[in-house]
Amino acid sequence: MIKMAIYGKGGIGKSTTASNLSLAFREKGYNVLQVGCDPKADSTLLLRNGKKLTTILDQFRENGPDGFSLDDIVIQGTNGVYISEAGGPPPGLGCAGRGIVTALKELEKRKVFEEKNIDIVIYDVLGDVVCGGFSMPIRDGYAKDVFIVTSGENMAIHAAKNIALAVDNFKDRGYARVGGVILNKRNVSNEESKINDLCEFIDSPKVGVLSFSSEVQKADEVEKTVMEIAPNSEMANEYRILCDSVLAAC
């Protein structure tokens, strides 16, 4: 099974990238599970098709650890992609990182990979937070490969370096590795050159380039993916190319 995590600066397009990748993998016939690891529970928003998805932590709080089933926390979204959201504590209360720990353990306890015959799991992790529970996908064997989404903006590159450093700090324990960098363009000056320098600095390949496209914005506005609403567009083909590159890197 392919196990990956997607990290990057908040607002850089991780969830949009993850959701379109999930559908690109699904096109190839893979059973895919996308797990949102953000207390806002919005990672899978573009894949829900209006379906209600109760977060794992909400189920845990409302029904206790044994009061809900796997089907209560994992549902099928667009084109049969399985989706789940860790959720988190109410704002200002509790630790969101601990919530991710609890959520991933609940999925593991319920044998989600075996029960749903998952071929690929994508953990979409909040921003550039790589401490505590937010580092769980890269340190506890949940993900094997980490893909970093960035633009050529300075703060995004800074976050990418921090993420790569965090992954590197765990490598001696046999945990996850950086599988590559995904450039999600913002059309800043010398953008590709900056990302090439980043890849050299962190010693990791650039596995894909995504254009700054109005198709993505249009899809986001209606809470859909480009792969769903514009499957024949150039942007959808960019996600398919990225899909192939990510598979080759894993």
C-alpha atoms as an extended CHARMM CRD file, in Angstrom:
* protein
*
       250  EXT
         1         1  MET       CA              0.0000000000        0.0000000000        0.0000000000  PROA      1               0.0000000000
         2         2  ILE       CA              1.1770000000        3.5280000000       -0.8100000000  PROA      2               0.0000000000
         3         3  LYS       CA              1.1310000000        5.8100000000        2.2260000000  PROA      3               0.0000000000
         4         4  MET       CA              1.8230000000        9.5060000000        1.7770000000  PROA      4               0.0000000000
         5         5  ALA       CA              1.4030000000       12.8020000000        3.5960000000  PROA      5               0.0000000000
         6         6  ILE       CA              1.0560000000       16.2420000000        2.0750000000  PROA      6               0.0000000000
         7         7  TYR       CA              2.4820000000       19.1950000000        3.9900000000  PROA      7               0.0000000000
         8         8  GLY       CA              3.0090000000       22.8710000000        3.2330000000  PROA      8               0.0000000000
         9         9  LYS       CA              2.3360000000       26.4030000000        4.3930000000  PROA      9               0.0000000000
        10        10  GLY       CA             -1.2600000000       27.1530000000        5.2800000000  PROA      10              0.0000000000
        11        11  GLY       CA             -3.2240000000       28.3930000000        2.2650000000  PROA      11              0.0000000000
        12        12  ILE       CA             -0.7330000000       27.0500000000       -0.2640000000  PROA      12              0.0000000000
        13        13  GLY       CA             -3.2520000000       24.6550000000       -1.8380000000  PROA      13              0.0000000000
        14        14  LYS       CA             -2.5170000000       21.3640000000       -0.0740000000  PROA      14              0.0000000000
        15        15  SER       CA             -6.1120000000       20.2430000000        0.2140000000  PROA      15              0.0000000000
        16        16  THR       CA             -6.9770000000       21.2350000000       -3.3530000000  PROA      16              0.0000000000
        17        17  THR       CA             -3.9180000000       19.3560000000       -4.5830000000  PROA      17              0.0000000000
        18        18  ALA       CA             -4.6650000000       16.3250000000       -2.4030000000  PROA      18              0.0000000000
        19        19  SER       CA             -8.3010000000       16.1570000000       -3.5300000000  PROA      19              0.0000000000
        20        20  ASN       CA             -7.4840000000       16.3850000000       -7.2190000000  PROA      20              0.0000000000
        21        21  LEU       CA             -4.7160000000       13.8240000000       -6.7620000000  PROA      21              0.0000000000
        22        22  SER       CA             -7.1570000000       11.4960000000       -5.0360000000  PROA      22              0.0000000000
        23        23  LEU       CA             -9.4200000000       11.6020000000       -8.0880000000  PROA      23              0.0000000000
        24        24  ALA       CA             -6.4810000000       11.1630000000      -10.4590000000  PROA      24              0.0000000000
        25        25  PHE       CA             -5.4550000000        8.0410000000       -8.5250000000  PROA      25              0.0000000000
        26        26  ARG       CA             -9.0490000000        6.8650000000       -8.6020000000  PROA      26              0.0000000000
        27        27  GLU       CA             -9.1290000000        7.2330000000      -12.3990000000  PROA      27              0.0000000000
        28        28  LYS       CA             -6.3170000000        4.7010000000      -12.5040000000  PROA      28              0.0000000000
        29        29  GLY       CA             -8.4070000000        2.2250000000      -10.5290000000  PROA      29              0.0000000000
        30        30  TYR       CA             -6.8300000000        2.6330000000       -7.0930000000  PROA      30              0.0000000000
        31        31  ASN       CA             -8.9020000000        2.5510000000       -3.9160000000  PROA      31              0.0000000000
        32        32  VAL       CA             -8.0330000000        5.8470000000       -2.2340000000  PROA      32              0.0000000000
        33        33  LEU       CA             -8.5010000000        7.1610000000        1.2930000000  PROA      33              0.0000000000
        34        34  GLN       CA             -7.9440000000       10.8620000000        2.0080000000  PROA      34              0.0000000000
        35        35  VAL       CA             -7.6260000000       11.7440000000        5.6920000000  PROA      35              0.0000000000
        36        36  GLY       CA             -7.8990000000       15.3700000000        6.7270000000  PROA      36              0.0000000000
        37        37  CYS       CA             -5.5800000000       16.1890000000        9.6330000000  PROA      37              0.0000000000
        38        38  ASP       CA             -6.7580000000       19.7420000000       10.2730000000  PROA      38              0.0000000000
        39        39  PRO       CA             -9.0910000000       20.7060000000       13.1470000000  PROA      39              0.0000000000
        40        40  LYS       CA            -11.0980000000       22.8270000000       10.6750000000  PROA      40              0.0000000000
        41        41  ALA       CA            -12.1130000000       19.5420000000        8.9950000000  PROA      41              0.0000000000
        42        42  ASP       CA            -12.0510000000       21.0640000000        5.5170000000  PROA      42              0.0000000000
        43        43  SER       CA             -9.4950000000       18.8580000000        3.7530000000  PROA      43              0.0000000000
        44        44  THR       CA            -12.1360000000       16.7450000000        2.0350000000  PROA      44              0.0000000000
        45        45  LEU       CA            -14.6400000000       19.5360000000        1.3770000000  PROA      45              0.0000000000
        46        46  LEU       CA            -14.1880000000       19.2930000000       -2.4090000000  PROA      46              0.0000000000
        47        47  LEU       CA            -14.9230000000       15.5570000000       -2.3750000000  PROA      47              0.0000000000
        48        48  ARG       CA            -18.1090000000       15.4240000000       -0.2850000000  PROA      48              0.0000000000
        49        49  ASN       CA            -20.7980000000       16.1600000000       -2.8850000000  PROA      49              0.0000000000
        50        50  GLY       CA            -22.9730000000       17.6290000000       -0.1530000000  PROA      50              0.0000000000
        51        51  LYS       CA            -22.7240000000       14.5620000000        2.0780000000  PROA      51              0.0000000000
        52        52  LYS       CA            -22.4170000000       15.0410000000        5.8150000000  PROA      52              0.0000000000
        53        53  LEU       CA            -19.1260000000       13.8620000000        7.2840000000  PROA      53              0.0000000000
        54        54  THR       CA            -18.8300000000       13.7570000000       11.0620000000  PROA      54              0.0000000000
        55        55  THR       CA            -15.2580000000       14.0470000000       12.2730000000  PROA      55              0.0000000000
        56        56  ILE       CA            -13.6030000000       11.2630000000       14.2210000000  PROA      56              0.0000000000
        57        57  LEU       CA            -13.1570000000       13.4530000000       17.2960000000  PROA      57              0.0000000000
        58        58  ASP       CA            -16.8110000000       14.5140000000       17.2400000000  PROA      58              0.0000000000
        59        59  GLN       CA            -17.8560000000       10.8590000000       17.1290000000  PROA      59              0.0000000000
        60        60  PHE       CA            -15.4050000000       10.1170000000       19.9350000000  PROA      60              0.0000000000
        61        61  ARG       CA            -16.7570000000       12.9350000000       22.1220000000  PROA      61              0.0000000000
        62        62  GLU       CA            -20.4400000000       12.2640000000       21.4250000000  PROA      62              0.0000000000
        63        63  ASN       CA            -20.4880000000        8.4620000000       21.5000000000  PROA      63              0.0000000000
        64        64  GLY       CA            -17.3590000000        7.3270000000       23.3280000000  PROA      64              0.0000000000
        65        65  PRO       CA            -14.5420000000        5.1950000000       21.8960000000  PROA      65              0.0000000000
        66        66  ASP       CA            -16.7810000000        2.1850000000       21.2670000000  PROA      66              0.0000000000
        67        67  GLY       CA            -19.9900000000        3.9610000000       20.2880000000  PROA      67              0.0000000000
        68        68  PHE       CA            -19.3920000000        4.3380000000       16.5710000000  PROA      68              0.0000000000
        69        69  SER       CA            -18.3780000000        2.2160000000       13.6070000000  PROA      69              0.0000000000
        70        70  LEU       CA            -15.8770000000        2.6000000000       10.7770000000  PROA      70              0.0000000000
        71        71  ASP       CA            -18.6860000000        3.6190000000        8.4270000000  PROA      71              0.0000000000
        72        72  ASP       CA            -19.5460000000        6.4880000000       10.7800000000  PROA      72              0.0000000000
        73        73  ILE       CA            -16.1230000000        8.0790000000       10.2630000000  PROA      73              0.0000000000
        74        74  VAL       CA            -15.2080000000        7.0040000000        6.7140000000  PROA      74              0.0000000000
        75        75  ILE       CA            -17.5860000000        7.6680000000        3.8200000000  PROA      75              0.0000000000
        76        76  GLN       CA            -17.3080000000        7.5310000000        0.0410000000  PROA      76              0.0000000000
        77        77  GLY       CA            -17.1720000000       10.8610000000       -1.7350000000  PROA      77              0.0000000000
        78        78  THR       CA            -16.6910000000       11.8270000000       -5.3720000000  PROA      78              0.0000000000
        79        79  ASN       CA            -16.0590000000        8.8720000000       -7.6840000000  PROA      79              0.0000000000
        80        80  GLY       CA            -15.8320000000        6.5070000000       -4.7290000000  PROA      80              0.0000000000
        81        81  VAL       CA            -12.8640000000        8.1360000000       -2.9870000000  PROA      81              0.0000000000
        82        82  TYR       CA            -12.9840000000        7.2910000000        0.7220000000  PROA      82              0.0000000000
        83        83  ILE       CA            -12.7580000000       10.3510000000        2.9480000000  PROA      83              0.0000000000
        84        84  SER       CA            -12.3440000000       10.9600000000        6.6700000000  PROA      84              0.0000000000
        85        85  GLU       CA            -11.6400000000       13.9740000000        8.8810000000  PROA      85              0.0000000000
        86        86  ALA       CA             -9.7920000000       13.8910000000       12.1940000000  PROA      86              0.0000000000
        87        87  GLY       CA            -11.4090000000       17.0690000000       13.4740000000  PROA      87              0.0000000000
        88        88  GLY       CA            -10.2390000000       18.8010000000       16.6210000000  PROA      88              0.0000000000
        89        89  PRO       CA            -11.2220000000       20.4280000000       19.9090000000  PROA      89              0.0000000000
        90        90  PRO       CA            -13.4050000000       23.5400000000       20.0910000000  PROA      90              0.0000000000
        91        91  PRO       CA            -11.3920000000       26.6990000000       19.3250000000  PROA      91              0.0000000000
        92        92  GLY       CA             -9.2280000000       27.6590000000       22.2790000000  PROA      92              0.0000000000
        93        93  LEU       CA             -9.8060000000       24.3850000000       24.0870000000  PROA      93              0.0000000000
        94        94  GLY       CA             -7.6010000000       21.3020000000       24.0290000000  PROA      94              0.0000000000
        95        95  CYS       CA             -4.7620000000       20.3040000000       21.7590000000  PROA      95              0.0000000000
        96        96  ALA       CA             -5.4150000000       19.7870000000       18.0530000000  PROA      96              0.0000000000
        97        97  GLY       CA             -2.2590000000       17.7010000000       17.7320000000  PROA      97              0.0000000000
        98        98  ARG       CA             -3.4930000000       15.2200000000       20.3100000000  PROA      98              0.0000000000
        99        99  GLY       CA             -6.7160000000       15.0330000000       18.3610000000  PROA      99              0.0000000000
       100       100  ILE       CA             -4.8350000000       13.7940000000       15.3040000000  PROA      100             0.0000000000
       101       101  VAL       CA             -3.1490000000       11.1310000000       17.4320000000  PROA      101             0.0000000000
       102       102  THR       CA             -6.5400000000        9.9390000000       18.6720000000  PROA      102             0.0000000000
       103       103  ALA       CA             -8.1000000000       10.0330000000       15.2050000000  PROA      103             0.0000000000
       104       104  LEU       CA             -5.4010000000        8.0550000000       13.4360000000  PROA      104             0.0000000000
       105       105  LYS       CA             -5.3840000000        5.4510000000       16.1700000000  PROA      105             0.0000000000
       106       106  GLU       CA             -9.1540000000        5.0800000000       15.8610000000  PROA      106             0.0000000000
       107       107  LEU       CA             -8.8230000000        4.4360000000       12.1190000000  PROA      107             0.0000000000
       108       108  GLU       CA             -6.0710000000        1.9190000000       12.7690000000  PROA      108             0.0000000000
       109       109  LYS       CA             -8.0600000000        0.1730000000       15.4900000000  PROA      109             0.0000000000
       110       110  ARG       CA            -10.9710000000       -0.2530000000       13.0990000000  PROA      110             0.0000000000
       111       111  LYS       CA             -8.6620000000       -1.6970000000       10.4010000000  PROA      111             0.0000000000
       112       112  VAL       CA             -9.6840000000        0.8630000000        7.7910000000  PROA      112             0.0000000000
       113       113  PHE       CA             -7.0790000000       -0.2280000000        5.2510000000  PROA      113             0.0000000000
       114       114  GLU       CA             -8.1200000000       -3.8690000000        5.3450000000  PROA      114             0.0000000000
       115       115  GLU       CA            -11.8650000000       -3.2420000000        5.5690000000  PROA      115             0.0000000000
       116       116  LYS       CA            -11.9270000000       -0.7690000000        2.6540000000  PROA      116             0.0000000000
       117       117  ASN       CA             -9.1630000000       -2.4530000000        0.6180000000  PROA      117             0.0000000000
       118       118  ILE       CA             -7.1990000000        0.7900000000        0.4480000000  PROA      118             0.0000000000
       119       119  ASP       CA             -4.3840000000        1.0140000000       -2.1130000000  PROA      119             0.0000000000
       120       120  ILE       CA             -3.3500000000        4.6310000000       -1.4470000000  PROA      120             0.0000000000
       121       121  VAL       CA             -3.8230000000        6.7760000000        1.6400000000  PROA      121             0.0000000000
       122       122  ILE       CA             -3.1940000000       10.5270000000        1.6310000000  PROA      122             0.0000000000
       123       123  TYR       CA             -2.8250000000       12.3790000000        4.9260000000  PROA      123             0.0000000000
       124       124  ASP       CA             -3.4780000000       16.0870000000        4.3860000000  PROA      124             0.0000000000
       125       125  VAL       CA             -1.7590000000       17.7800000000        7.3200000000  PROA      125             0.0000000000
       126       126  LEU       CA             -2.3600000000       21.2660000000        8.7040000000  PROA      126             0.0000000000
       127       127  GLY       CA              0.0160000000       23.9470000000        7.4490000000  PROA      127             0.0000000000
       128       128  ASP       CA              3.6780000000       23.7610000000        8.3200000000  PROA      128             0.0000000000
       129       129  VAL       CA              3.1230000000       22.4760000000       11.8620000000  PROA      129             0.0000000000
       130       130  VAL       CA              5.5060000000       19.5740000000       12.3410000000  PROA      130             0.0000000000
       131       131  CYS       CA              5.4700000000       19.1380000000       16.1160000000  PROA      131             0.0000000000
       132       132  GLY       CA              3.4080000000       16.9440000000       18.4160000000  PROA      132             0.0000000000
       133       133  GLY       CA              0.4590000000       15.1970000000       16.8340000000  PROA      133             0.0000000000
       134       134  PHE       CA              0.9210000000       17.0390000000       13.5490000000  PROA      134             0.0000000000
       135       135  SER       CA              4.1770000000       15.1450000000       13.0300000000  PROA      135             0.0000000000
       136       136  MET       CA              2.4780000000       11.8020000000       13.6750000000  PROA      136             0.0000000000
       137       137  PRO       CA              2.0510000000       10.8990000000        9.9820000000  PROA      137             0.0000000000
       138       138  ILE       CA              5.8180000000       11.2060000000        9.4780000000  PROA      138             0.0000000000
       139       139  ARG       CA              7.0500000000        9.6530000000       12.7080000000  PROA      139             0.0000000000
       140       140  ASP       CA              4.7210000000        6.7940000000       13.5990000000  PROA      140             0.0000000000
       141       141  GLY       CA              4.7690000000        4.8790000000       10.3380000000  PROA      141             0.0000000000
       142       142  TYR       CA              1.4760000000        6.1560000000        8.9730000000  PROA      142             0.0000000000
       143       143  ALA       CA              3.1120000000        7.7590000000        5.9240000000  PROA      143             0.0000000000
       144       144  LYS       CA              6.1580000000        6.5680000000        4.0340000000  PROA      144             0.0000000000
       145       145  ASP       CA              6.5380000000        9.5350000000        1.6770000000  PROA      145             0.0000000000
       146       146  VAL       CA              6.0420000000       13.2410000000        2.3730000000  PROA      146             0.0000000000
       147       147  PHE       CA              5.2590000000       15.5960000000       -0.4840000000  PROA      147             0.0000000000
       148       148  ILE       CA              5.7080000000       19.2930000000        0.1670000000  PROA      148             0.0000000000
       149       149  VAL       CA              3.4600000000       21.7660000000       -1.6420000000  PROA      149             0.0000000000
       150       150  THR       CA              4.9830000000       25.2040000000       -2.0650000000  PROA      150             0.0000000000
       151       151  SER       CA              5.0460000000       28.2720000000       -4.2650000000  PROA      151             0.0000000000
       152       152  GLY       CA              7.9370000000       30.6130000000       -4.9470000000  PROA      152             0.0000000000
       153       153  GLU       CA              6.7790000000       32.9630000000       -2.1820000000  PROA      153             0.0000000000
       154       154  ASN       CA              9.3530000000       33.4250000000        0.5750000000  PROA      154             0.0000000000
       155       155  MET       CA              7.1360000000       32.2620000000        3.4530000000  PROA      155             0.0000000000
       156       156  ALA       CA              6.1000000000       29.1530000000        1.5410000000  PROA      156             0.0000000000
       157       157  ILE       CA              9.7330000000       28.2840000000        0.8130000000  PROA      157             0.0000000000
       158       158  HSD       CA             10.6540000000       28.8980000000        4.4560000000  PROA      158             0.0000000000
       159       159  ALA       CA              7.8880000000       26.5310000000        5.5460000000  PROA      159             0.0000000000
       160       160  ALA       CA              9.0300000000       23.9110000000        3.0240000000  PROA      160             0.0000000000
       161       161  LYS       CA             12.5520000000       24.0040000000        4.4330000000  PROA      161             0.0000000000
       162       162  ASN       CA             11.2360000000       23.5510000000        7.9800000000  PROA      162             0.0000000000
       163       163  ILE       CA              9.1160000000       20.5910000000        6.9340000000  PROA      163             0.0000000000
       164       164  ALA       CA             12.0400000000       18.9520000000        5.1520000000  PROA      164             0.0000000000
       165       165  LEU       CA             14.2130000000       19.4880000000        8.2330000000  PROA      165             0.0000000000
       166       166  ALA       CA             11.5830000000       17.8920000000       10.4590000000  PROA      166             0.0000000000
       167       167  VAL       CA             11.3630000000       14.8390000000        8.1990000000  PROA      167             0.0000000000
       168       168  ASP       CA             15.1550000000       14.6260000000        8.0910000000  PROA      168             0.0000000000
       169       169  ASN       CA             15.2820000000       14.6070000000       11.8900000000  PROA      169             0.0000000000
       170       170  PHE       CA             13.2430000000       11.3980000000       11.9090000000  PROA      170             0.0000000000
       171       171  LYS       CA             15.0170000000        9.5660000000        9.0810000000  PROA      171             0.0000000000
       172       172  ASP       CA             17.4340000000        7.6430000000       11.3180000000  PROA      172             0.0000000000
       173       173  ARG       CA             14.4390000000        5.9520000000       12.9390000000  PROA      173             0.0000000000
       174       174  GLY       CA             13.2490000000        4.5660000000        9.6240000000  PROA      174             0.0000000000
       175       175  TYR       CA             10.2640000000        6.8880000000        9.3780000000  PROA      175             0.0000000000
       176       176  ALA       CA              9.0110000000        8.8760000000        6.3860000000  PROA      176             0.0000000000
       177       177  ARG       CA             11.1840000000       10.5530000000        3.7810000000  PROA      177             0.0000000000
       178       178  VAL       CA             10.6030000000       13.5530000000        1.5540000000  PROA      178             0.0000000000
       179       179  GLY       CA              9.2820000000       12.1110000000       -1.6960000000  PROA      179             0.0000000000
       180       180  GLY       CA              9.4520000000       15.4100000000       -3.5290000000  PROA      180             0.0000000000
       181       181  VAL       CA              8.3560000000       19.0120000000       -3.9100000000  PROA      181             0.0000000000
       182       182  ILE       CA              5.2020000000       20.1250000000       -5.7240000000  PROA      182             0.0000000000
       183       183  LEU       CA              5.3200000000       23.6540000000       -7.1060000000  PROA      183             0.0000000000
       184       184  ASN       CA              1.8710000000       25.2240000000       -6.9410000000  PROA      184             0.0000000000
       185       185  LYS       CA              2.5240000000       28.3990000000       -8.8760000000  PROA      185             0.0000000000
       186       186  ARG       CA              1.6160000000       31.8760000000       -7.6750000000  PROA      186             0.0000000000
       187       187  ASN       CA              3.3730000000       33.5570000000      -10.6010000000  PROA      187             0.0000000000
       188       188  VAL       CA              5.9440000000       35.3590000000       -8.4790000000  PROA      188             0.0000000000
       189       189  SER       CA              9.2260000000       36.4190000000      -10.0470000000  PROA      189             0.0000000000
       190       190  ASN       CA             11.8370000000       33.7150000000      -10.7040000000  PROA      190             0.0000000000
       191       191  GLU       CA              9.4710000000       31.1570000000       -9.2270000000  PROA      191             0.0000000000
       192       192  GLU       CA             10.7930000000       27.9920000000      -10.8470000000  PROA      192             0.0000000000
       193       193  SER       CA             14.3860000000       29.0350000000      -10.2110000000  PROA      193             0.0000000000
       194       194  LYS       CA             13.6130000000       29.5410000000       -6.5240000000  PROA      194             0.0000000000
       195       195  ILE       CA             12.0360000000       26.0980000000       -6.2910000000  PROA      195             0.0000000000
       196       196  ASN       CA             14.9710000000       24.5050000000       -8.0760000000  PROA      196             0.0000000000
       197       197  ASP       CA             17.2250000000       26.0910000000       -5.4520000000  PROA      197             0.0000000000
       198       198  LEU       CA             14.9290000000       24.7800000000       -2.7090000000  PROA      198             0.0000000000
       199       199  CYS       CA             15.0600000000       21.2550000000       -4.1100000000  PROA      199             0.0000000000
       200       200  GLU       CA             18.8350000000       21.4070000000       -4.2270000000  PROA      200             0.0000000000
       201       201  PHE       CA             18.9700000000       22.7560000000       -0.6610000000  PROA      201             0.0000000000
       202       202  ILE       CA             16.7930000000       19.9760000000        0.7780000000  PROA      202             0.0000000000
       203       203  ASP       CA             18.1750000000       17.3590000000       -1.6320000000  PROA      203             0.0000000000
       204       204  SER       CA             14.7750000000       16.3580000000       -2.9470000000  PROA      204             0.0000000000
       205       205  PRO       CA             13.3280000000       16.2670000000       -6.4840000000  PROA      205             0.0000000000
       206       206  LYS       CA             10.6360000000       18.5010000000       -7.9090000000  PROA      206             0.0000000000
       207       207  VAL       CA              7.8910000000       16.0130000000       -8.7600000000  PROA      207             0.0000000000
       208       208  GLY       CA              5.3530000000       18.3530000000      -10.2720000000  PROA      208             0.0000000000
       209       209  VAL       CA              4.3990000000       21.8610000000      -11.3580000000  PROA      209             0.0000000000
       210       210  LEU       CA              0.8240000000       23.1270000000      -11.1540000000  PROA      210             0.0000000000
       211       211  SER       CA             -0.1890000000       26.2720000000      -13.0170000000  PROA      211             0.0000000000
       212       212  PHE       CA             -1.8800000000       29.2540000000      -11.4070000000  PROA      212             0.0000000000
       213       213  SER       CA             -5.2390000000       28.5890000000      -13.0070000000  PROA      213             0.0000000000
       214       214  SER       CA             -8.7000000000       30.1200000000      -12.9360000000  PROA      214             0.0000000000
       215       215  GLU       CA            -10.0700000000       26.5790000000      -13.3050000000  PROA      215             0.0000000000
       216       216  VAL       CA             -8.9370000000       25.8250000000       -9.7540000000  PROA      216             0.0000000000
       217       217  GLN       CA            -10.5810000000       28.9630000000       -8.3960000000  PROA      217             0.0000000000
       218       218  LYS       CA            -13.8440000000       28.2310000000      -10.2390000000  PROA      218             0.0000000000
       219       219  ALA       CA            -13.9020000000       24.7060000000       -8.8580000000  PROA      219             0.0000000000
       220       220  ASP       CA            -13.1670000000       25.8480000000       -5.3110000000  PROA      220             0.0000000000
       221       221  GLU       CA            -16.0510000000       28.3270000000       -5.4510000000  PROA      221             0.0000000000
       222       222  VAL       CA            -18.5440000000       25.4960000000       -6.0100000000  PROA      222             0.0000000000
       223       223  GLU       CA            -16.7270000000       23.1320000000       -3.6000000000  PROA      223             0.0000000000
       224       224  LYS       CA            -15.6840000000       20.7460000000       -6.3450000000  PROA      224             0.0000000000
       225       225  THR       CA            -12.4160000000       19.5870000000       -7.8630000000  PROA      225             0.0000000000
       226       226  VAL       CA            -11.0960000000       20.4650000000      -11.3100000000  PROA      226             0.0000000000
       227       227  MET       CA            -10.9910000000       16.7310000000      -12.0020000000  PROA      227             0.0000000000
       228       228  GLU       CA            -14.7590000000       16.6280000000      -11.5150000000  PROA      228             0.0000000000
       229       229  ILE       CA            -16.0190000000       19.8030000000      -13.1830000000  PROA      229             0.0000000000
       230       230  ALA       CA            -13.4180000000       20.1750000000      -15.9440000000  PROA      230             0.0000000000
       231       231  PRO       CA            -11.9860000000       16.6990000000      -16.5560000000  PROA      231             0.0000000000
       232       232  ASN       CA            -10.8230000000       17.5460000000      -20.0820000000  PROA      232             0.0000000000
       233       233  SER       CA             -9.0800000000       20.7860000000      -19.1410000000  PROA      233             0.0000000000
       234       234  GLU       CA             -5.3480000000       21.4310000000      -19.2450000000  PROA      234             0.0000000000
       235       235  MET       CA             -5.4100000000       21.8130000000      -15.4690000000  PROA      235             0.0000000000
       236       236  ALA       CA             -6.9450000000       18.3760000000      -14.9820000000  PROA      236             0.0000000000
       237       237  ASN       CA             -4.1910000000       16.9390000000      -17.1640000000  PROA      237             0.0000000000
       238       238  GLU       CA             -1.6050000000       18.6520000000      -14.9510000000  PROA      238             0.0000000000
       239       239  TYR       CA             -3.0460000000       16.7480000000      -11.9860000000  PROA      239             0.0000000000
       240       240  ARG       CA             -2.8590000000       13.5140000000      -13.9800000000  PROA      240             0.0000000000
       241       241  ILE       CA              0.7850000000       14.1840000000      -14.8010000000  PROA      241             0.0000000000
       242       242  LEU       CA              1.4470000000       14.9230000000      -11.1270000000  PROA      242             0.0000000000
       243       243  CYS       CA             -0.3020000000       11.6720000000      -10.2250000000  PROA      243             0.0000000000
       244       244  ASP       CA              2.0960000000        9.7190000000      -12.4340000000  PROA      244             0.0000000000
       245       245  SER       CA              5.1170000000       11.5200000000      -10.9920000000  PROA      245             0.0000000000
       246       246  VAL       CA              4.0360000000       10.9340000000       -7.4010000000  PROA      246             0.0000000000
       247       247  LEU       CA              3.4580000000        7.2440000000       -8.0790000000  PROA      247             0.0000000000
       248       248  ALA       CA              6.9200000000        6.9910000000       -9.6160000000  PROA      248             0.0000000000
       249       249  ALA       CA              8.4300000000        8.6830000000       -6.5620000000  PROA      249             0.0000000000
       250       250  CYS       CA              6.7910000000        6.3810000000       -4.0080000000  PROA      250             0.0000000000
